[in-house]
Amino acid sequence: MASHRRLAAAQKGHARGAPAYSVYVNRKIGRVLAAAAHRAGWSPNRVTAVSAAHTFAALVLLVALPAQWWTGVVVAGLLVLGYAWDSADGQVARLRGGGTLAGEWLDHFVDAVKIAALHLAVLVALWLHTPYRDTWWLLVPMLFSVVGVVAFFGMLLNDLLKGKAGVVSTHARGGGTLGRSLLLVPTDFGVLCLAFVLWGWTPGFLWAYAALAAANTAFLALAAVRWFREMRSIDAAQGTGP
């Protein structure tokens, strides 16, 4: 189909070593959805709304339904689709000749709400529907929420400050190695979505979820050091450092 071929030829460069699921799976699913949305005449903002509807429906069901295997499958499916539609909105914008500041703001705003709300929904669901309501496991979603929000803020802040300094952003550089992409798979939001398939087997879900939380925490700690060093390098190059 013409829209799909145009999207394949006009993909934006991904951040260096972006997680493999996002690049090699989610973006391709999003490309199919974007082509369908474009043929239907949907705007990028409408696609963002569809993404949000899938994601927040998943969170409502997670909190409202018992922790059964089928609940996990439904929640995981909705989260995966929500993430794919999240990729599709930018692709629809490129098919229409480019996005808008308002559209980009809406996309990032919805992402911020999603990142914070997902882990809080896990916290509430564990409290309501599992035997783990009075255990230390409840600290894991609290930590994961903090890490997710801070990491998202840090990446946005990097692009903002680099743009202010006239430095090309990571997304514009693109590329990255397959090995690095695979190494960062545990930090991929898509992998977190898939982990909810285990929701009906609560102990298995918790160990997988805690492992992802640990991986994301380690990534944030290492990334924060690298980001700070990048900012100091930019300061030094522009003669504004100490």
Buried (B, 14 or more C-beta within 10 A) or exposed (E): EEBBEBBEEEBEBBBBBBBBBBBBBBBBBBBBBBBBBBEEEBBBBBBBBBBBBBBBBBBEBBBEBEBEEEBBBBBBBBBBBBBBBBBBBBBBBBBBEEBEEEBBEBBEEBBBEBBBBBBBBBBBBBBBBBEBEEEEBBEBBBBBBBBBBBBBEBBEEBBEBBEEEEBEEBBEEEEBEEEEBEBBBBBBBBBBBBBBBBBBBBEEBBBBBBEBBBBBBEBBEEBEEEBEEBBEEBEEEEEEEE
